[in-house]
Amino acid sequence: MSLPAPNPDRTCLVTGASSGIGVEIAGLLAARGLGLTLVARTESKLRELADTLASRHGVRVEVLATDLTDAGARSGLRGRLEELGLSVNVLVNNAGFSTLGPVYRADPDREIAMVRTDVEAVVHLCVLFTPGMVERRSGSILNVASTAAFQPIPGQAGYGGSKAFVLSYSHAIREELRPHGVSVTALCPGPVETGFAEAAGIAPEEMAASMPKMFWVPAAEVARVGVDGMDDNKAVAIPGLPNKASAALGWLSPRRILLPIVAKQHPGLPDA
Ligand SMILES: NC(=O)c1ccc[n+]([C@@H]2O[C@H](COP(=O)([O-])OP(=O)(O)OC[C@H]3O[C@@H](n4cnc5c(N)ncnc54)[C@H](OP(=O)(O)O)[C@@H]3O)[C@@H](O)[C@H]2O)c1
Protein backbone atom coordinates (compact mmCIF):
# COMPACT_ATOMS: atom_id res chain seq x y z
CA MET A 1 0.00 0.00 0.00
CA SER A 2 2.10 2.89 -1.22
CA LEU A 3 0.86 6.29 -2.39
CA PRO A 4 -1.61 5.92 -5.27
CA ALA A 5 -0.28 6.64 -8.77
CA PRO A 6 -1.32 9.86 -10.57
CA ASN A 7 -4.82 9.67 -12.10
CA PRO A 8 -6.72 12.54 -13.79
CA ASP A 9 -9.96 11.69 -11.91
CA ARG A 10 -8.34 11.61 -8.47
CA THR A 11 -7.02 14.26 -6.13
CA CYS A 12 -4.91 14.75 -3.00
CA LEU A 13 -6.89 16.95 -0.62
CA VAL A 14 -4.44 18.84 1.62
CA THR A 15 -5.84 20.96 4.46
CA GLY A 16 -3.84 23.81 5.96
CA ALA A 17 -2.08 24.26 2.62
CA SER A 18 -1.72 28.05 2.97
CA SER A 19 1.25 27.91 5.35
CA GLY A 20 4.04 25.90 6.97
CA ILE A 21 4.01 22.09 6.82
CA GLY A 22 0.96 21.98 4.52
CA VAL A 23 2.72 24.02 1.80
CA GLU A 24 5.65 21.60 1.89
CA ILE A 25 3.45 18.47 1.79
CA ALA A 26 1.54 19.89 -1.18
CA GLY A 27 4.85 20.56 -2.97
CA LEU A 28 6.08 16.99 -2.44
CA LEU A 29 2.84 15.46 -3.70
CA ALA A 30 2.85 17.74 -6.77
CA ALA A 31 6.47 16.73 -7.46
CA ARG A 32 5.21 13.12 -7.72
CA GLY A 33 2.81 14.21 -10.44
CA LEU A 34 -0.28 14.01 -8.24
CA GLY A 35 -3.18 16.46 -8.72
CA LEU A 36 -4.05 18.58 -5.69
CA THR A 37 -6.97 20.24 -3.95
CA LEU A 38 -5.78 22.90 -1.53
CA VAL A 39 -7.91 23.81 1.50
CA ALA A 40 -7.51 26.56 4.14
CA ARG A 41 -9.20 29.91 4.84
CA THR A 42 -6.71 32.27 3.15
CA GLU A 43 -7.66 31.99 -0.52
CA SER A 44 -4.96 34.36 -1.81
CA LYS A 45 -2.14 32.21 -0.36
CA LEU A 46 -3.72 29.01 -1.70
CA ARG A 47 -4.04 30.54 -5.20
CA GLU A 48 -0.41 31.65 -5.16
CA LEU A 49 0.73 28.12 -4.20
CA ALA A 50 -1.61 26.53 -6.76
CA ASP A 51 -0.13 28.66 -9.57
CA THR A 52 3.43 27.86 -8.49
CA LEU A 53 2.86 24.10 -8.25
CA ALA A 54 0.84 23.88 -11.46
CA SER A 55 3.52 25.64 -13.48
CA ARG A 56 6.47 23.94 -11.76
CA HIS A 57 5.15 20.36 -11.91
CA GLY A 58 2.47 20.50 -14.64
CA VAL A 59 -0.20 19.11 -12.30
CA ARG A 60 -3.88 20.03 -11.84
CA VAL A 61 -4.41 22.12 -8.68
CA GLU A 62 -7.66 23.63 -7.48
CA VAL A 63 -8.34 25.82 -4.49
CA LEU A 64 -11.32 25.31 -2.21
CA ALA A 65 -11.14 28.06 0.42
CA THR A 66 -12.92 26.63 3.48
CA ASP A 67 -13.20 27.41 7.17
CA LEU A 68 -12.82 23.94 8.69
CA THR A 69 -14.54 24.95 11.94
CA ASP A 70 -17.77 25.07 9.89
CA ALA A 71 -19.42 21.62 9.58
CA GLY A 72 -21.59 22.77 6.64
CA ALA A 73 -18.55 24.04 4.74
CA ARG A 74 -16.73 20.75 5.39
CA SER A 75 -19.69 18.75 4.05
CA GLY A 76 -19.74 21.04 1.01
CA LEU A 77 -16.21 19.95 0.05
CA ARG A 78 -17.41 16.55 -1.15
CA GLY A 79 -20.10 18.08 -3.38
CA ARG A 80 -17.68 20.63 -4.83
CA LEU A 81 -15.24 17.83 -5.72
CA GLU A 82 -18.02 15.71 -7.23
CA GLU A 83 -18.98 18.66 -9.47
CA LEU A 84 -15.36 18.75 -10.64
CA GLY A 85 -15.49 14.99 -11.36
CA LEU A 86 -12.81 14.27 -8.75
CA SER A 87 -12.55 11.70 -6.00
CA VAL A 88 -10.11 11.97 -3.11
CA ASN A 89 -7.49 9.22 -3.03
CA VAL A 90 -5.00 11.01 -0.76
CA LEU A 91 -6.32 12.91 2.27
CA VAL A 92 -3.92 15.03 4.32
CA ASN A 93 -5.54 16.38 7.50
CA ASN A 94 -2.90 18.95 8.35
CA ALA A 95 -4.79 22.15 9.31
CA GLY A 96 -4.52 22.92 12.99
CA PHE A 97 -3.48 25.36 15.66
CA SER A 98 -2.93 25.58 19.39
CA THR A 99 -4.10 27.87 22.14
CA LEU A 100 -1.82 28.66 25.04
CA GLY A 101 -2.30 29.12 28.77
CA PRO A 102 -4.21 27.63 31.67
CA VAL A 103 -7.82 26.53 31.29
CA TYR A 104 -9.10 29.16 33.73
CA ARG A 105 -7.83 31.96 31.42
CA ALA A 106 -8.98 30.38 28.14
CA ASP A 107 -11.23 32.13 25.62
CA PRO A 108 -14.17 29.71 25.21
CA ASP A 109 -14.70 30.49 21.50
CA ARG A 110 -11.03 29.99 20.66
CA GLU A 111 -10.86 26.68 22.57
CA ILE A 112 -13.90 25.36 20.74
CA ALA A 113 -12.52 26.55 17.37
CA MET A 114 -9.32 24.62 18.12
CA VAL A 115 -11.18 21.39 18.89
CA ARG A 116 -13.32 21.85 15.77
CA THR A 117 -10.24 22.33 13.58
CA ASP A 118 -7.84 19.86 15.20
CA VAL A 119 -10.33 17.08 16.02
CA GLU A 120 -13.80 17.51 14.50
CA ALA A 121 -12.54 18.33 10.99
CA VAL A 122 -10.17 15.34 11.00
CA VAL A 123 -13.01 12.97 11.89
CA HIS A 124 -15.46 14.62 9.48
CA LEU A 125 -13.12 14.49 6.45
CA CYS A 126 -12.15 10.88 7.18
CA VAL A 127 -15.84 9.95 7.38
CA LEU A 128 -16.64 11.86 4.17
CA PHE A 129 -13.81 10.48 2.03
CA THR A 130 -13.07 6.92 3.24
CA PRO A 131 -16.20 5.31 1.68
CA GLY A 132 -14.92 6.16 -1.82
CA MET A 133 -11.42 4.92 -0.96
CA VAL A 134 -12.81 1.61 0.32
CA GLU A 135 -15.00 1.23 -2.77
CA ARG A 136 -11.98 1.77 -5.04
CA ARG A 137 -9.71 -0.29 -2.72
CA SER A 138 -7.15 2.50 -2.89
CA GLY A 139 -6.25 5.49 -0.74
CA SER A 140 -3.79 7.04 1.71
CA ILE A 141 -4.53 9.22 4.71
CA LEU A 142 -2.00 11.37 6.57
CA ASN A 143 -3.27 12.87 9.82
CA VAL A 144 -0.95 15.46 11.33
CA ALA A 145 -0.78 14.97 15.10
CA SER A 146 2.26 16.08 17.16
CA THR A 147 4.71 14.83 19.77
CA ALA A 148 2.20 16.62 22.05
CA ALA A 149 0.07 13.49 21.50
CA PHE A 150 2.30 11.30 23.67
CA GLN A 151 1.66 12.96 27.05
CA PRO A 152 -0.69 15.58 28.46
CA ILE A 153 0.60 19.17 28.12
CA PRO A 154 -0.30 21.50 31.03
CA GLY A 155 -0.32 24.96 29.38
CA GLN A 156 -1.75 23.50 26.14
CA ALA A 157 -4.26 21.05 27.61
CA GLY A 158 -6.81 21.24 24.78
CA TYR A 159 -4.13 21.00 22.10
CA GLY A 160 -2.37 18.00 23.72
CA GLY A 161 -5.73 16.28 24.17
CA SER A 162 -6.69 17.01 20.55
CA LYS A 163 -3.47 15.57 19.18
CA ALA A 164 -3.74 12.49 21.47
CA PHE A 165 -7.17 12.00 19.92
CA VAL A 166 -5.76 12.28 16.38
CA LEU A 167 -3.06 9.70 17.16
CA SER A 168 -5.50 7.24 18.76
CA TYR A 169 -8.09 7.74 16.01
CA SER A 170 -5.47 7.25 13.29
CA HIS A 171 -4.27 3.96 14.82
CA ALA A 172 -7.84 2.67 15.10
CA ILE A 173 -9.05 3.58 11.60
CA ARG A 174 -5.77 2.26 10.16
CA GLU A 175 -6.79 -1.17 11.43
CA GLU A 176 -10.34 -0.78 10.07
CA LEU A 177 -9.15 0.34 6.64
CA ARG A 178 -6.14 -1.99 6.20
CA PRO A 179 -8.17 -4.93 4.76
CA HIS A 180 -9.67 -2.50 2.21
CA GLY A 181 -6.38 -1.34 0.71
CA VAL A 182 -6.36 2.07 2.43
CA SER A 183 -3.40 3.24 4.54
CA VAL A 184 -3.43 5.64 7.50
CA THR A 185 -0.34 7.36 8.90
CA ALA A 186 -0.07 9.77 11.84
CA LEU A 187 2.68 12.37 11.42
CA CYS A 188 3.93 13.52 14.83
CA PRO A 189 6.34 16.47 14.54
CA GLY A 190 8.13 18.12 17.43
CA PRO A 191 8.71 21.88 17.15
CA VAL A 192 8.77 23.33 13.62
CA GLU A 193 9.31 26.94 12.58
CA THR A 194 6.04 27.89 10.80
CA GLY A 195 3.10 30.22 11.41
CA PHE A 196 2.19 27.98 14.38
CA ALA A 197 3.80 30.11 17.14
CA GLU A 198 2.17 33.31 15.90
CA ALA A 199 -1.24 31.59 15.68
CA ALA A 200 -0.79 30.40 19.29
CA GLY A 201 0.16 33.92 20.40
CA ILE A 202 3.77 32.99 21.30
CA ALA A 203 6.62 35.29 20.25
CA PRO A 204 9.00 33.37 17.93
CA GLU A 205 11.93 33.97 20.38
CA GLU A 206 9.88 32.59 23.25
CA MET A 207 8.90 29.55 21.18
CA ALA A 208 12.55 29.00 20.17
CA ALA A 209 13.66 29.21 23.82
CA SER A 210 10.98 26.75 24.97
CA MET A 211 12.67 23.73 23.32
CA PRO A 212 16.38 22.93 22.84
CA LYS A 213 17.66 23.35 19.28
CA MET A 214 18.09 19.61 18.65
CA PHE A 215 14.30 19.10 18.66
CA TRP A 216 13.63 21.61 15.85
CA VAL A 217 13.13 20.14 12.37
CA PRO A 218 12.55 22.30 9.24
CA ALA A 219 9.05 22.17 7.74
CA ALA A 220 10.37 20.70 4.46
CA GLU A 221 11.97 17.77 6.32
CA VAL A 222 8.82 17.21 8.42
CA ALA A 223 6.79 17.05 5.21
CA ARG A 224 9.27 14.61 3.64
CA VAL A 225 9.01 12.29 6.67
CA GLY A 226 5.20 12.46 6.45
CA VAL A 227 4.95 11.77 2.72
CA ASP A 228 7.58 8.99 2.90
CA GLY A 229 5.68 7.60 5.91
CA MET A 230 2.51 7.40 3.79
CA ASP A 231 4.44 5.82 0.93
CA ASP A 232 5.99 3.22 3.29
CA ASN A 233 2.61 2.61 4.97
CA LYS A 234 3.94 3.52 8.43
CA ALA A 235 1.49 3.83 11.33
CA VAL A 236 3.41 6.71 12.92
CA ALA A 237 6.09 9.00 11.47
CA ILE A 238 8.14 11.13 13.88
CA PRO A 239 10.69 13.52 12.35
CA GLY A 240 14.13 13.49 14.07
CA LEU A 241 15.76 11.15 16.55
CA PRO A 242 15.43 13.52 19.58
CA ASN A 243 11.67 13.76 18.94
CA LYS A 244 11.38 9.96 18.67
CA ALA A 245 13.15 9.67 22.05
CA SER A 246 11.02 12.38 23.68
CA ALA A 247 7.82 10.74 22.36
CA ALA A 248 8.87 7.39 23.88
CA LEU A 249 9.73 9.08 27.18
CA GLY A 250 6.45 11.02 27.22
CA TRP A 251 4.49 7.84 26.50
CA LEU A 252 6.18 5.72 29.17
CA SER A 253 6.86 8.16 32.04
CA PRO A 254 4.60 8.10 35.10
CA ARG A 255 2.28 11.14 34.86
CA ARG A 256 2.84 12.23 38.48
CA ILE A 257 6.58 12.62 37.80
CA LEU A 258 6.45 13.97 34.24
CA LEU A 259 3.62 16.51 34.38
CA PRO A 260 5.01 18.83 37.12
CA ILE A 261 8.22 19.07 35.04
CA VAL A 262 6.30 19.84 31.83
CA ALA A 263 4.19 22.43 33.67
CA LYS A 264 7.22 24.13 35.23
CA GLN A 265 8.93 24.56 31.84
CA HIS A 266 5.86 25.61 29.87
CA PRO A 267 5.98 29.22 28.60
CA GLY A 268 2.18 29.46 28.70
CA LEU A 269 1.83 28.90 32.44
CA PRO A 270 2.32 31.65 35.00
CA ASP A 271 4.37 30.84 38.10
CA ALA A 272 1.93 29.47 40.66
N1 LIG B 1 4.76 24.02 14.01
C1 LIG B 1 4.87 23.16 15.00
O1 LIG B 1 5.71 23.34 15.91
C2 LIG B 1 4.01 21.92 15.00
C3 LIG B 1 4.40 20.84 15.82
C4 LIG B 1 3.62 19.69 15.84
C5 LIG B 1 2.47 19.62 15.07
N2 LIG B 1 2.10 20.69 14.29
C6 LIG B 1 0.87 20.56 13.53
O2 LIG B 1 1.16 20.74 12.16
C7 LIG B 1 -0.01 21.19 11.47
C8 LIG B 1 0.35 22.35 10.55
O3 LIG B 1 0.77 23.45 11.34
P1 LIG B 1 1.96 24.42 10.92
O4 LIG B 1 3.04 24.25 11.91
O5 LIG B 1 2.26 24.29 9.48
O6 LIG B 1 1.27 25.82 11.27
P2 LIG B 1 0.80 27.04 10.35
O7 LIG B 1 1.94 27.51 9.51
O8 LIG B 1 0.16 28.02 11.29
O9 LIG B 1 -0.30 26.39 9.40
C9 LIG B 1 -1.58 26.04 9.89
C10 LIG B 1 -2.51 25.82 8.71
O10 LIG B 1 -3.81 25.46 9.21
C11 LIG B 1 -4.78 26.27 8.55
N3 LIG B 1 -5.96 26.49 9.38
C12 LIG B 1 -6.00 26.93 10.67
N4 LIG B 1 -7.29 27.08 11.06
C13 LIG B 1 -8.07 26.73 10.00
C14 LIG B 1 -9.46 26.69 9.76
N5 LIG B 1 -10.36 27.05 10.70
N6 LIG B 1 -9.92 26.28 8.55
C15 LIG B 1 -9.03 25.93 7.58
N7 LIG B 1 -7.70 25.95 7.73
C16 LIG B 1 -7.22 26.34 8.93
C17 LIG B 1 -4.05 27.58 8.26
O11 LIG B 1 -4.65 28.26 7.15
P3 LIG B 1 -5.56 29.59 7.22
O12 LIG B 1 -5.10 30.41 8.37
O13 LIG B 1 -5.33 30.20 5.88
O14 LIG B 1 -6.94 29.07 7.37
C18 LIG B 1 -2.67 27.07 7.86
O15 LIG B 1 -2.66 26.72 6.50
C19 LIG B 1 -1.03 21.53 12.56
O16 LIG B 1 -1.97 20.48 12.68
C20 LIG B 1 -0.18 21.62 13.82
O17 LIG B 1 -0.91 21.32 14.98
C21 LIG B 1 2.85 21.83 14.24
The ligand as a Gaussian input file, in Angstrom:
#p B3LYP/6-31G(d) Opt

LIG

0 1
 N        4.765000      24.021000      14.011000
 C        4.871000      23.165000      14.998000
 O        5.707000      23.337000      15.910000
 C        4.008000      21.918000      15.002000
 C        4.398000      20.837000      15.819000
 C        3.616000      19.692000      15.839000
 C        2.475000      19.616000      15.073000
 N        2.097000      20.687000      14.293000
 C        0.870000      20.558000      13.529000
 O        1.159000      20.739000      12.161000
 C       -0.010000      21.186000      11.471000
 C        0.352000      22.347000      10.552000
 O        0.771000      23.447000      11.343000
 P        1.962000      24.425000      10.924000
 O        3.036000      24.250000      11.909000
 O        2.265000      24.287000       9.481000
 O        1.269000      25.824000      11.269000
 P        0.799000      27.040000      10.349000
 O        1.943000      27.509000       9.510000
 O        0.160000      28.022000      11.285000
 O       -0.305000      26.394000       9.400000
 C       -1.581000      26.044000       9.891000
 C       -2.512000      25.824000       8.710000
 O       -3.813000      25.463000       9.209000
 C       -4.778000      26.269000       8.545000
 N       -5.961000      26.488000       9.380000
 C       -6.001000      26.930000      10.667000
 N       -7.288000      27.078000      11.062000
 C       -8.066000      26.728000       9.997000
 C       -9.464000      26.687000       9.764000
 N      -10.363000      27.046000      10.703000
 N       -9.915000      26.279000       8.548000
 C       -9.035000      25.931000       7.577000
 N       -7.695000      25.946000       7.733000
 C       -7.222000      26.344000       8.926000
 C       -4.052000      27.585000       8.260000
 O       -4.646000      28.265000       7.153000
 P       -5.562000      29.587000       7.222000
 O       -5.103000      30.407000       8.375000
 O       -5.327000      30.198000       5.883000
 O       -6.940000      29.071000       7.371000
 C       -2.668000      27.074000       7.862000
 O       -2.656000      26.721000       6.498000
 C       -1.034000      21.527000      12.563000
 O       -1.971000      20.478000      12.677000
 C       -0.180000      21.623000      13.818000
 O       -0.915000      21.318000      14.983000
 C        2.848000      21.827000      14.237000

